[in-house]
Amino acid sequence: MLKQSLQLKLQQRLSPQQIQLMKMLQIPTMELEQRIKDEMEVNPALEEGGESKEEDESSEENDFEDEANTEGEDFDLTDYFSDDEVPDYKLHVNNASPDQEDRDIPIGSGKSFHEQLYSQIQLRELDEHEQFLAEYLIGNLDDNGYLRRELQAVVNDLAFSLNVQSSVQELENILQEIQELDPAGVGARDLRECLIIQIKRIEKKGAHTALAHEIIEKHFEEFTKKHYEKIAKKIAISDQELKPAIDLILHLNPKPGDSMQDSSRTIQHIIPDFMLFVENDEFKLQLNGRNAPELRISKEYKGMLEHYSKLKSKDQKSKEAVQFVKQKIDSAKWFIDAIQQRNNTLMTCMETIVNFQKEFFLSGDETKLKPMILKDIADLLNMDISTISRVANSKYIQTPYGTYLLKYFFAESLSTDEGEEVSSREVKQILRDAIAAENKRKPLTDEKLGKLLNEKGYNIARRTVAKYREQLGIPVARLRKEL
């Protein structure tokens, strides 16, 4: 049964200014400059340049006069706007359709991995049909340079999709041509074939080169599992004789396609959002604003409203024009206030983080980091956790000891035998040092690392050791084994 009723509810909603501030907080310094430029493009009332205190006070007085004089008076702004019947601002589309053409100029990044292979294969002595098959096979290579498809499947695709007849043997011959291209190892169907191709391309061959080829050809499974003792026993050689061949294999490239993509990759430079200086055990914190220009409200737009308040004629066209000018001025004020509030919030949060981690910022010793979570800083500043999260998101600080991501200083806590809470960063550093000092012939397992930490007074389980080891990017003991 449907019925209508009246209800009165209280709801909390964010104002447009609060939403704008939340968005500004999570923007790093590197993106802030572009965000300001974008706002200046859509809002002509916003311009670069500082504004004196006297100008601020006079502008506020003029604004109050404008509010008082816009009602009940006739004004004429024909000197400032065109004579078109429809105002210009009504002719601009603020939303973009999916089909709208993007006219931004793309940034050139050099030839791609496949394009470089296409240019090389054109120099081989192939007829038109073979050239087509070679380019088709190159197009089937993944970004690492491997052909992950069966040749029979490629033959079927050529026949059914392109009506091109070929055979597995013909594609095998073409693939041999591709495997002779640079970088060495490209066109392989698996890691084993990739390593063999690279070994065959080594110019200065020796006894260890032949041994490396034999290891990959006949003992590849033992090599992947680092069972070096089994390999040495089967080949009947000592560990010292095996070591040069293993070192040669370890220096080969398992992903040859990546070596050609590095040249076309975009290099991202880190611009710190904060700069911290330590002088006589005292901190000097600065917000990096070198790329963010000072902003002010356009004097021309202020003059328009001031002139409007002194005129006596008023029509519908003038009202619409003045409404547009006041809207742009208000939007500019909100944006300038959002930038200022952003800077104040960032500085307040960063000062609290620096004071909380004072021992680290004085020494640069990672083991001095205290356990700290977002809630700790939020409670100290009486702010919401989401605000602290936006501040810490993608922000960097430059210190005398290096440039750090703000999230680096947030870490969970662990307890010691004495009941003292320590940061997981401290445990990770001890874990890293223990693995660096281990015997590489018999690396420490996660269980042994857990016992080592327990002996030092840290209450930690084996699964936690495994989690921290993975976070540090350190492989398991079996894969850390060396001769």
N, C-alpha and C positions, 0 to 999 in steps of 0.2 A: 504494500500500500504506500503510495507516494503522498507526502504532505510537505507543506512549506512552513518554515518557522524562522524567527529572528533570533540571532545569537550574538552575544557581545563577548569578544575575546581580546586578551592582551597578548601581543606577540612582539618579540624583539627582532628588529630587522636592521641590517647594516645600511647606513646612509651611503650615497655615492662617494662622499669624501672618504669614509672609512674603507670602502672597497678599493678605492684608488690607492690609499696608503698601504693596505695589505699587499697589493700587487707591486708597489714600489719597493717594499721591504725585501722581497725575495729576488730583486734584480741586482746582480753584481755590478761592480763599477764598469766592467767592460761593456755591458749592455745598457748602462744608464745613459751614456752619451747618445746612443742611437735612439733611445726612448725619448730623450729631450728633443732631438731633431725631428722625430716623427710628430711630437706634440706641436712644435713650432710650425710645421708645415700645414697642419689642419687648423691651427688657431693663430690668426694674424695679430691678435691682441697680445701675444707673448713674444718677447724679443730678448736678445742677449744684452747684458750690461747691468752693473750695479745701480742701486737707487739710494739716494741720500735720505736721511731722516726727515729733512724738511719736505722733500718731495712726497714721502709717504704720508706725512701729516696733511699736506695740502690736498693730496689725492683723496684721502678719507673725507675731508671736508667737502670736496667737490662731489663725492659720491652721495653724501647726505643731501646736498643741495639738489642733485639730480633726482633723488627719490621724491623730494618734496615738490619739485617743480614740474615733474612729468605729468601730473594729474591736473586736468582742467585748463590747460593752456594749449595754444596752437603753435606748432613749430614747423620749420621747413629745413630739410637737409638735402635739398636738390643740388647744392654745391658739392656734396661729398659722394653722392651716389648717381648712378646712370639714370637715364630717362625711360628705361624699359618698364613696361607695365608689370612684369614679374620680377621680383628681387633676385639678384644673382645667386644668393645662398640657397634659394629654392630650386635652382637648376642643377645642384650638385647631388650626386648619389652617394650616400654614406655607406651603403652595403654593396658587396661585390658578388656577382653571380658565379657559379662554378665554371661557366663557359667563358668568363672574362679573360682576355689575353693578358698575360704577365709580361710587361715590357722591360723588366729589370735585366741589366746586362750581366750574363753569367761570367764567373771568374774562370779563366783558363787554367787547367791543372796538368797540361801535358798529355801525352798519349797514354791510353789505358793499357793494361796488360795484354788484352786480346789484340788491340790495334798494333802493338809492337810485334806480336807474332805474325799478324797478317803481312806487315811490311817485310818481315824476314822471309816468309814462305814464298813471296813473289820473286825472290832472287834465286830460288831453286829451279833446277831444270825439270819442269813439269809441263805437261800439255794442258790444254784447257780443261778437260775432264778431271784430270788429277788435281789441278789447281782448285777446282770447285770442291772436290772431296776433302782436300786438305783444309780449306777454309771452313767447311762444315764441321770437321773434327775439332778444329780450334775453337769454334763456337760452342762446342760441347764440353770444353775444359772448364773446371771450376776455378774459383779464385786462387786456389793453391797450386794450380797447374796440373791437376790430375784429370784423367779421363775415367769417370766413375761408371760409365755405361759399357755394357757388353757390345762387341763389334757387330754381332748378329742383330741386336736391337737397332743399331744405327743403320744396318743394311735394310731392315724392314721399314724404318722411317723414311729413308731415301726413296724406296720403291712406292710406298703408299701415299706419302705426303707430297713428294716432288716428282714422282715418276722418273726417277733416276736409277738405272740398274747398276749394281756393283756387287762385289763379293767380299767375304770376310778376308780372304788372302789379299785382295787389292787394297782394302782398308788397312790391313796389317803393314803392307809395304809403305803406304802413305804415312802411317803412324811412325814408322822408322825415320822418315824424313823429318817429321815434326820433332822427334826426340833428339835430333841433331841441332836444333835451334838453341838459342840462348834465352834464359839461363839453363845450365845443365840440369837435367832431371825433369824438364817440362815434358808433358805427354805421357808420363808413366801412369800405370793403372793401379799401382799400390805402392806403399812405402819401400818395399823390397826392391822393386824394379827401379824406383826413383834413385835409390842409393847406388845400385849397380851401374846405372847410366852415368852417374857422377864419378864413380871410381874409374870407369873406362875412359872418361874425358881428362883424367889427371895426366899432365904432360910428363912430369918426372916420375916415372914408375920405378919402384924398388921392391925389395923383398916384402916389406910391410904392406905395400899396395896389393900385391898378389895375395897375401894372407888376409887382408881386409875383404877382398873379393870372395875368397873361399868362405870366410865367416858368414857373409851375407847370403851367399849362394847355398851353403849346406847347413849352416847352424844359426839361421835367422831367429828361430823361436827361442833358443837359449840366449841369444844376444838381447832380445827385447826384454827378457826376464832378468838380465844381468847375471846369469849363471856362468860367470867367467871360468870357474874351476872346471865345470863340465866341458867347456869349449877347449880349454888347455889340455885336458885329459884326452879328449877325442883326437885332437890334432897332434898330441904328444909333443908339446912345447912347454916351456916355463912361463911363469907370469911376466917376467921381464921381457921375453920375446913377444908375448901377446899384447903388452901395453901399447907399443907404437901403432899397431893395427887398430886397436880399439879407439885410441885418440884420433886417428885419421877418420874413422867412421863418425865419431861424435862431432867432428868439425864440418861434416857435410850438412847441406841444407834440406831438411825434411819437407819444406814448403817452398819450392822454387818460385812459385807465382808471387809470393810476398816480396821477394827481392826486387821485382820490377814495379810493384805498386808503391814502394816506399818513396820513389821520386815524385809520384803524383799525389801523395798524401798531403793534406793541408796541415801545416804546423800551427798548433794553437799556443799562443804566448799567454802566460799567466800574468795578469795585472792585479797586484794585491789591492784589496779594499781598505786595509789598514796598514799603518807603518808604526812599528814599536821601536823606540830607542831606549837604551838603558844607560843612565849616567849616574855614577855614584850610588848604585842600588836604588835608584829612583826611575820610575817609568815615565816616558813621554809618548803618549799615544796620539796619532794623527789619522784622520780620515782622508783617504786618497781622493781628492776631488779635482785633480789636474785636468781630467777630460770632461768634467761637468761644468759648463759655463754658468756664470751668475745670470739670473733671470729677473726680468721686470715686466711690468705692464706697459704696453706701447703708449707713448705720449700722444701720438696721433689719435688713438682711440679715446684717450681721456679728453683730448681737445674736442672731439666730436660731441661727447656728452655735455661738456661745458658749454659749447656753442649751442647745443640743442636747448639747454635750459634757459638761454637768453632770447631765443626766438619766440615769436608770438603766433605764427601760423602753424596749423597742425592738420594733417590729413592722414588717411589710412596708410598711405605709402610711408610716411615719416614714422608712424607708430611701429610698423613692421621693421623698418631699418634700425630704429633705436632699440627695439627688442632684441634684434640680432647682435648689435654692438654690446649691449649689457650682458647678453648671454655669453659672449666670447670673453668679456672682461671677467665675469664671475668664474668662468672655467679656468682662465689664466691664474686667478687668485687661488683657486683650489689646488691647481697643479703646483704652484710655488710653495703653498703651505704643505703639500704632501712631500715635496722634496726636503723641506726644512724638518718636518717631523720624522722623515726617514733618517736623515742625518743624526738627529738627536737620539732616536731610538737605537740606531746602530752603535753610536758612541757609548751610550749608557750600558748596553748589553756587553760590548767588548771590554769596557772598563771593569765590569763585574767579573767577566771570565778571566781577565788578566790578574785581578786581585785574588780570585779563587785559586788560580794555578801560579801563584807568585813564585814559589820555589823553582818551578820549571823555567819560568821566564828570566830568573836571575842566573841560572846555571846552564840551561839548555840540556840538562840530563833527563832523558826520557823516563827513568825510574822515579823521578821526583813528581811525576804527574799524579794528582789525586783522583780518586774515583769521582766522576762528575756526570750527571745526566741532565737532560733538558729541564726536568722538574726542579733541580737544585737552583738553577739560575732564575727560573720563573718564580720560585718562591721568594728569592732574595729581592727581586724587582717588583713583586706583586703584579706580574703579567701572566697572560695565558701561555701555555706551553706551545701552542701553534705559532704565536708571535716569535718566540725564541727559535723555533724550528725554521721559520722563514728567514730570520737573521743569519742563522748558521748555514743556510742552504747556499752552496756554491760560492762561498766567500773565502778569501784568503787573507792572511796577515803576514807581513814581512817582518822578521825578527833578526837580531844579530846572529842567530843560529840557523837561519834558513827561512824559506817561505812555506807556511803550513796552511792546509785546509782547516777551517774552524771546527769541522766535525772531528778532526784528529784529537782535539782536546776532550771530547766526550767519550767516556769509557765506563764500562760496568765495574763493579767492585768484587773482590774476593777477600775471604777472611784467612788470617794466619792462625797458627796454633795459639798465639797469645791473644786472639780476639781482635786484632787490629785489621782494619779494612785497607786493602791496597788496590791500586788500579790494575786492570787487566793488561794495560800497556807495560807495566813493570814485569808481569809474568811473561808476556810475549817476548820482551827483551832478553830475559833470562833463558827462555826457550830458544831464541835465535842464537845466543852465545853458546849454549850447550851443543846445539847441532853443528855450529861452525867449528867447535873444538873436538868433535867426535872422531873416532877412527873410521875413515871412509871405507876401509875394508870390511868393517863390522859396524854399520851405522846403528844408532840407538833406536829401538822401537818405541811406539807411543807408550807402551806399558813401562819401559825403562825410564823414559822421560818423565812420566808421572811419578815414579818412585823417587827420581832425582829431585823433583820439585817438592815432594812431600818431605824429603830429608832436609830441605832448606826451610821448612816450616809453612809451606803453602798447601792449603787443603784443596786439592784439585783431583778430579777423576780422570781416567784414561780417555773417555769420550770428549771431555773438555779440552784435553791436550790435543786430540785429533782436530777439534774444531779450530783451536788457535793456530795449529800448524797449517791448516788449509787456508785460513785467513791471511797468513804470512806468505802464502804461495810456495810452501815447502813440500816436496813430494814425500811419499811414504819411505820407510827405511830401505826397502828393496830397491827403489829407483835412485836412491842416493849413493848406492854402492859404487866404489871406484877401485881400480887396481893400484 
